[in-house]
């Protein structure tokens, strides 16, 4: 399974956030590519660390955008971000510790959870961003 590419249905109404989503999916896709070519564990760890670091920065910026446009579901969205980061942290620890089969769990998580979050949750703030940009 290859990670989803960004598509118009992931448009959140803000070009900068859309670019960040594209980049996040691309970095996550690097993990799948590395796994498919049997990259050493060290490389898989580095790629997943990059995903975690980028996601952390992206979520902070995205939450600031949601606050600026008075998105009413910000608290819930922030919890979703915290859950994603917690899961990435656990997977990273398991990868570093050589837990059997975690590489595939990570691939599935990156392939499904990030894309689903963008499509199902991030797009919910689009009308609020559009209102902010129109003002």
Secondary structure, DSSP 8 states (H G I E B T S, - for coil): -------GGG--S-HHHHHHHHHHHHHHHHHHHHHHTT--HHHHHHHHHHHHHHHHHHHHHHHHHHHHTT-TTHHHHHHHHHHHHHHHHHHHHHHHTT-TTHHHHHHHHHHHHHHHHHHHTGGGGHHHHHHHHH-
